[in-house]
Amino acid sequence: MKRVGFILKVKQNVIDEYKEHHRKVWPEMLEALKATGWHNYSLFMRDDGLLFGYFETPESLEAAQAGMAKTEVNARWQEMMSPFFEIPPGAHPDQMLISLEEVFHLD
C-alpha cells in the first residue's frame, strides 16, 4: 500500500459546519471511497482550518482520485464541500490536494 498525506485549507468561518458534515458522511460516499482504493483514511484539522489528510491506497493518489472522479456520489459530495475550502471558484477540493512527501515512516 502507498501512504498518501495531503493538506487543504478550510475557511475558518465554516469549520464547525465542515466537521458536522464529516460526522455524517453519506454511506454511498463511504462505499465509493473503499471501492476506489481509499483505505485507513483520516482527516486532522488545526484550529485555523489547516486540514491534513492521510490514507493508504494500492496504487497512487492520482489513481485513487481518478477512481473517485468516475463516481456520481463524488461529484455531489465535491459540489457540496467546495464552498468550505480556500480554493479557486469552481474548483473541487479533491483535485486541489497538496500532496506531501513522506520523509519518515516507522512500521
Secondary structure, 3 states (H helix, E strand, C coil): CEEEEEEEEECHHHHHHHHHHHHCCCHHHHHHHHHCCCEEEEEEECCCCEEEEEEEECCCHHHHHHHHHCCHHHHHHHHHHHHHECCCCCCCHHHCCEEECCCCCCC
